[in-house]
Amino acid sequence: MGYATKSAKHSYAAQSPDTQHTPTRHLFKHLFKEGELKGLIVLSLGGSIIVPEKIDTVFLKKFRNFILRNVKRGRRFVIICGGGRTARNYIAAASEIKKVSAVDLDWIGIYATRLNAALIKSILKNVAFDDIPEDPTMKVKEANDAKVIIAAGWKPGKSTDYDAVLLARTYGATIVVNLTDVDYVYDKNPKKHPDARPIKEMSWDYFRKIIGDKWTPGLSAPFDPVAAKLAEKLKLTVFILNGRNLENLDKCLEGKPFIGTIIH
């Protein structure tokens, strides 16, 4: 995700019909244990989910219960937060006043992600690691036994999607679940093309052909193109789901049919 937004401008992602996807078991059997996703799971929580217009406390209460319930089931998470409306508003304000460099705009977005991360950490205080790690390439030894680690933006030129991939590499995760405000990735922009179709499963190569190879601050895409390159190199599997549908996320984690796109 970009620091500011996760909407569907470049991604060709949009709300989908009620179709569900069952993971291709011969491709993904290494991800499942007794029917469920196993190992540490990186959740990339879109800022548009946390702060669509204002802070969505109704969703956050449900998200807190979701995490607590899954921690009791023995799951562990790294949750990295996007910037959402907060980042978007501050970036727009700075740009309206004067021409601001891409680096400075990035820093605004990064601080917005850290503010959102502080919020998420505070509502998960009983299970979350005390600190918010700043560098996703450095493993925090003290967090080894933590059930939940909350993370945020790192440095200019890198989106939180890229940071999510780095966190997966650092903590040995093979799965990133990208929680955005859309259901699927589409083959083309459905707002312009009525025949656009949701894609349930695709290769990294095909995904990159759809979204391109460049990232800029506030880019609207289901997954950052630069992050996609690294995810492909690391052989990560990324699930793109609508983060507001926590029941659907539960189905994904349990290996049941779910609504979303798998990229591998």
N, C-alpha and C positions, 0 to 999 in steps of 0.2 A: 504494500500500500504506500502511497505517498504520505508524507507527514500530514497533509491537509485533508485529503478526501479519498473516498473509495467508491465514488459513483462511476458511471459506465461510459464516459466519453470516448476513450480510446479502446476500452476493453471489449466492446461489443457484448457486454454482460448486461442482463436485464431480468426483470421478473419473468419467471418461466411458467409453462403449463404444469399441471400436477402430474408430472412423470417422475418416477423414482429410479434410482440406480443401485443395482446390486454389484458390489465389487467383483471384478473378474478374479475368481479364487486362484486360478492357476498362475496368474501374474502376481497376486498380492498375498498368497498364503503365508509368506514369510513375515507379513505384518500382523497376522492374527494368531492369537493363542486362545484355544477353547472358544473360538467364534468371535473374540473381541480383539480390538487393537491392543497391542502389547507395548511395553516400554514407555519411556518418557515421551510426552507429547508436547510439541510446541504449538501454542495457540496464538495466532496473530489476530489480535482483536482490533478491528477497524475503528478509527476514531469516529466515523460516521455512525457507529453503533452506540458508542459511549455518549457522544454529543451530536445528535442529528441537527437540532436547532438549539436546544438547551440540554442540560444534562438529563439523561433519561433514567430517572431514579426507579421507575417501574421495572425497566429492563434490568438495571443493575441489581435489584433485589432478587430477581429470578436468576440472574447469572451467578450471584453469590451462592444461592441455594444449589445451583447446578454443580458448581465447583466443590462445595462442601460434601455434597452427596457422592460425587465421584472420587473424592479423596478417601471417603469411608470405604469405597470399593477397592481401594488400593492403587488408584491411578495417581501419577505425578505429572505436573504441568510446569512448563515455562510459558508465561503469558506476556507477550509484548504488545504495548498499546500504541495506537495511532493518535494523531492530533485532532482530527475531526473539525467541527465548526470553530472551535477555539483557535486552532492554527490558521484556518482559512480567514477568519475575521482579522486576526492580527497581521497576517501577510498582506491582506487587501488594504488595511489601514496604512501600513508602511509604504506600500506601493503607490497609494493615492497621494501621499504627501510629497514624496520625491522618488527618484529612480534609485532603487535599492539593489545591491548586488545579489546574485543567486546564493552566495555563501551566507549573507546576512539573512536572507529569507529562509534559508535552511535552518539557521540557528533559531529563528523564531518558531519554526515548526518543531524543532527538537525539544525546546523548552515546553511547548504545548503537550508533547507526548509525555514528558516527565511529570507534568501536572496531572495528566490523566492517569499515569502509572501510580502516582502517589494516592490518588483517589481509590483505585482498585486495590492497592496494597492495604489501605486503611480499612476497607470493608472485608478484607480477607485476613485480618491481622492474626487470628488464631492459628492459621495454617501456613501463612506466607513467610518467607525469609524476611528478616528485618530491613535489609537494605535493598536498594534498586541498583543492580550492577550497571555501570555506564559502558563498559567495554565488553561487547559480546564475544570477543576473541579470547578473553581471559576467564578461565574457570574459577569461580569463587569456592575455595575448598570448604569454607564454613557452611556453604549452602548444600553440601553433598547429601545431607539427610532431610533437606527441606521438601515438603510435599508440593509446595508451589513457590516459584520464583517469578517475581514481577520485573519486567524490563521495559526500556523505553528507547527513544532515538539515541544515536551514538555520536555521529559527526557529520558535517556537511558533505553532500554528494552521495549519501547513502540513505536509502529509504528504510522504513521499519520492516518491510518485506526482506530486504537484504540482511538486516540485522537478525531477523528470524532465522534465516538460512545459516548465518554465522553461529547463532545460538544452538541450532541443531547440530552443527559440526562440533562445537565446543563441548556440549553435554552428551554427545553420542546418540542423539535422536535421529530416527530415519523418517519421521513423519512431521509435516507441518500442516496444521489445519487453519486455513485462512478464513476468518469470519468477517464477511463483508455485508453489504446491504442488498445483495442480489443473490439469485438462486443458482445461476449457471454462468459459464462462459459461452458466448454465442460465436458462430462462424463469421458473422458480420453484424453490423449495427442494426438491431431490430427496429429502431426508431425510423430508420431510412429504408429498410428493406423488409417488407412484410413476410418474405419467405425465409428470413433468418431462422436458423434452428439452434436449439440448445445442444451443447456438446457434453456428453456425459463422461467421456474418457478421451484423452489425447496424449500425444507425445510432447516432450519439451520442444522439439524441433518445430512441430506444427503450431504450438502455442506462440512461439517467438515469431513465426511468420505472420500471425494475426496482429500482435501488438507492437512489433518492431524491436529495436535493440537499444534505444536511448531512453534515459530517465531524466526528468526535470522536476524541480520542487513543485509539489501539488499535482503531479501527474495522476490522472484518473485511469486506473487500470486494475484488473482483478489481482494482478501480481506483477511487481516491478520487473521490467525486461532484464535489467542487470542482475537482479536476484535470480531470475529464471536461468540465466547462464550458469551461475554458480550451483544452483540446485541440480541442474542437469549433470554438471561435472561430479557432484557428490552423490549422484544417483538417489536423490531424495524423492519421496512421493508427496505431492501437495494435494490436499483436498480443499476445494473452494465451495463454501456453503454460505447460506444466509444466516448470519449470526443471531438474528432475532428469533429464529426458530430453534429453540434449545431442545425441543423434543426430537427434531430431525438430527441435531448434533448427537444426541444420545444414541440414536439409531446407527449413525456412522461409527461411533466408538464401539458399539456392540456388534458391528459386522452385519447389521441388518440392512435391508433396502432403504436408501435415503435419497433425498433430492440434492444434487450437487454435481460438481465436475471433479474428476480425478486427472491429475497431470503427472506423468511419470516418464 
